[in-house]
Amino acid sequence: DSSAAGNGAAAPTISNAPESPVDEFTKQLEDFQKSVPDLNKRIQDSAGAIDSATDIDKAKSEIDSLRGEVSTLLGAVSDNGPVSQLGIKALDHIRAKLKTLSTETRFKPEERQYLIDQWQRLQVQTETANKELNDARAQFAGLLQTLQSNEDFINELIEIRQAEKALDVIRSLTHDIRDASTQLNKLIGSIKPP
């Protein structure tokens, strides 16, 4: 019984004993050693991110890509571009069908009239849709031309966006280094004799 009480009393004393300076130093050293590879990787990643964010050629490449895409779109929606021809082709087809039906003899008169009425209805609807398409196309073409005329300004905005990314990287790296400094301070503090 007294041996059990003695063992019970001895166990809490060992677990509640304050850490020795060597134990504290070892713990701080292990924590710091674990953080060093991560910090090195974050520093390397940050350097790469800064290089990328401040890469003028990358910004120029983005604006060149945008310029090419805008030019392609503008060509498609220009006054004589493929989009402007879509409605014309559809209307030409309808008009050809109406012309053919007006002289068609394969159908009974009431069938032919029904078909002509349907094609005329489609012609009116297609003319309306074509006008709406032309209005949308013209508006879009105007916006694309505005975009083209503001190319230099857009280029600057792209570079500002890249500089903001660099700033975020710098702030993040600063935070990481401050955390590492705190760990290093604890390690150094644990080296001092009690």
C-alpha positions as CSV (number, residue, x, y, z in Angstrom):
1,D,0.0,0.0,0.0
2,S,2.8,2.4,1.0
3,S,4.7,1.3,-2.1
4,A,1.7,2.2,-4.3
5,A,1.4,5.6,-2.6
6,G,5.1,6.1,-3.1
7,N,4.9,5.3,-6.8
8,G,1.8,7.5,-7.2
9,A,3.6,10.4,-5.6
10,A,6.7,9.9,-7.7
11,A,5.0,9.9,-11.0
12,P,3.4,13.3,-10.7
13,T,6.6,14.8,-9.5
14,I,8.4,13.6,-12.7
15,S,5.7,14.7,-15.1
16,N,5.3,18.1,-13.4
17,A,9.0,18.7,-13.2
18,P,10.0,21.9,-15.1
19,E,11.9,21.3,-18.3
20,S,15.6,21.6,-18.0
21,P,17.4,24.2,-20.1
22,V,18.8,21.4,-22.3
23,D,15.3,20.0,-22.8
24,E,14.0,23.5,-23.7
25,F,16.9,24.1,-26.1
26,T,16.4,20.7,-27.7
27,K,12.7,21.4,-28.3
28,Q,13.4,24.9,-29.7
29,L,16.2,23.5,-31.9
30,E,13.9,20.8,-33.3
31,D,11.1,23.3,-34.0
32,F,13.5,25.6,-35.8
33,Q,15.0,22.7,-37.8
34,K,11.6,21.6,-38.9
35,S,10.7,25.1,-40.1
36,V,14.0,25.8,-42.1
37,P,13.2,23.7,-45.2
38,D,9.7,25.2,-45.4
39,L,11.1,28.7,-45.1
40,N,13.8,28.0,-47.7
41,K,11.1,26.7,-50.1
42,R,8.8,29.8,-49.4
43,I,11.8,32.0,-50.1
44,Q,12.6,30.2,-53.4
45,D,8.9,30.3,-54.4
46,S,8.7,33.9,-53.5
47,A,11.7,34.8,-55.6
48,G,10.2,32.9,-58.6
49,A,6.8,34.6,-58.1
50,I,8.5,38.1,-57.9
51,D,10.4,37.3,-61.1
52,S,7.2,36.2,-62.8
53,A,5.2,39.2,-61.5
54,T,7.8,41.7,-62.6
55,D,8.4,40.1,-66.0
56,I,7.8,42.8,-68.6
57,D,7.9,40.2,-71.4
58,K,5.1,38.3,-69.7
59,A,2.9,41.5,-69.6
60,K,3.8,42.1,-73.3
61,S,2.9,38.6,-74.1
62,E,-0.5,39.0,-72.4
63,I,-1.3,42.2,-74.3
64,D,-0.1,40.6,-77.6
65,S,-2.4,37.6,-77.0
66,L,-5.3,40.0,-76.2
67,R,-4.5,42.1,-79.3
68,G,-4.6,39.0,-81.4
69,E,-7.9,37.8,-80.0
70,V,-9.5,41.2,-80.3
71,S,-8.3,41.5,-83.9
72,T,-9.8,38.1,-84.7
73,L,-13.1,39.0,-83.1
74,L,-13.2,42.3,-84.8
75,G,-12.6,40.6,-88.2
76,A,-15.5,38.3,-87.5
77,V,-18.0,41.0,-86.5
78,S,-16.9,43.7,-88.9
79,D,-19.3,45.1,-91.5
80,N,-18.3,42.5,-94.1
81,G,-17.2,39.8,-91.7
82,P,-18.7,36.3,-91.4
83,V,-21.2,37.3,-88.8
84,S,-22.7,40.0,-91.0
85,Q,-23.1,37.5,-93.8
86,L,-25.0,34.9,-91.7
87,G,-28.4,36.7,-91.9
88,I,-27.9,37.6,-95.6
89,K,-27.3,33.9,-96.4
90,A,-30.4,32.8,-94.4
91,L,-32.5,35.5,-96.1
92,D,-31.1,34.6,-99.6
93,H,-32.2,31.0,-98.9
94,I,-35.7,32.0,-97.9
95,R,-36.1,34.3,-100.9
96,A,-34.9,31.5,-103.2
97,K,-37.5,29.1,-101.7
98,L,-40.3,31.7,-102.1
99,K,-39.3,32.3,-105.8
100,T,-39.2,28.5,-106.4
101,L,-42.6,28.0,-104.7
102,S,-44.3,30.7,-106.7
103,T,-43.8,28.6,-109.9
104,E,-44.0,25.2,-108.2
105,T,-46.5,22.8,-109.7
106,R,-46.0,19.8,-107.5
107,F,-48.3,21.0,-104.8
108,K,-52.0,21.7,-104.8
109,P,-52.8,25.4,-104.7
110,E,-53.8,25.4,-101.0
111,E,-50.6,23.5,-100.1
112,R,-48.4,25.8,-102.1
113,Q,-50.1,28.8,-100.5
114,Y,-49.6,27.3,-97.0
115,L,-45.9,26.7,-97.8
116,I,-45.5,30.3,-99.1
117,D,-47.2,31.7,-96.0
118,Q,-44.8,29.7,-93.8
119,W,-41.7,30.8,-95.7
120,Q,-43.0,34.4,-95.7
121,R,-43.4,34.2,-91.9
122,L,-39.9,32.8,-91.6
123,Q,-38.7,35.7,-93.9
124,V,-40.2,38.3,-91.6
125,Q,-38.8,36.6,-88.5
126,T,-35.4,36.2,-90.1
127,E,-35.3,39.8,-91.2
128,T,-36.0,40.9,-87.6
129,A,-33.4,38.5,-86.2
130,N,-30.9,39.7,-88.8
131,K,-31.5,43.3,-87.7
132,E,-31.0,42.4,-84.1
133,L,-27.8,40.5,-85.0
134,N,-26.5,43.4,-87.0
135,D,-27.2,45.8,-84.1
136,A,-25.5,43.5,-81.6
137,R,-22.6,42.9,-84.0
138,A,-22.1,46.7,-84.6
139,Q,-22.2,47.4,-80.9
140,F,-19.7,44.7,-80.1
141,A,-17.5,45.9,-83.0
142,G,-17.5,49.4,-81.5
143,L,-16.6,48.0,-78.1
144,L,-13.7,46.0,-79.6
145,Q,-12.5,49.1,-81.4
146,T,-12.6,51.0,-78.0
147,L,-10.6,48.2,-76.5
148,Q,-8.0,48.4,-79.3
149,S,-7.7,52.2,-78.9
150,N,-7.1,51.8,-75.1
151,E,-4.4,49.1,-75.6
152,D,-1.6,51.2,-73.9
153,F,-3.8,51.8,-70.9
154,I,-4.8,48.2,-70.6
155,N,-1.1,47.2,-70.8
156,E,-0.4,49.5,-67.8
157,L,-3.4,47.9,-65.9
158,I,-1.9,44.4,-66.6
159,E,1.5,45.6,-65.2
160,I,-0.2,47.1,-62.2
161,R,-1.9,43.7,-61.6
162,Q,1.4,42.0,-61.8
163,A,3.0,44.5,-59.4
164,E,0.1,43.9,-56.9
165,K,0.9,40.2,-57.1
166,A,4.6,41.0,-56.3
167,L,3.4,43.1,-53.3
168,D,1.3,40.2,-52.0
169,V,4.4,37.9,-52.3
170,I,6.6,40.3,-50.4
171,R,4.0,40.7,-47.6
172,S,3.6,36.9,-47.3
173,L,7.3,36.4,-47.2
174,T,7.7,39.1,-44.6
175,H,5.2,37.3,-42.4
176,D,7.0,34.0,-42.9
177,I,10.4,35.5,-42.0
178,R,8.9,37.2,-38.9
179,D,7.5,33.8,-37.8
180,A,11.0,32.2,-38.3
181,S,12.6,35.1,-36.4
182,T,10.2,34.4,-33.5
183,Q,11.3,30.7,-33.5
184,L,14.9,31.7,-33.7
185,N,14.6,34.1,-30.8
186,K,13.1,31.3,-28.7
187,L,16.0,29.0,-29.7
188,I,18.6,31.7,-28.8
189,G,16.7,32.4,-25.6
190,S,16.9,28.8,-24.6
191,I,20.7,28.7,-25.1
192,K,21.3,31.1,-22.1
193,P,22.1,29.4,-18.8
194,P,19.4,29.6,-16.2
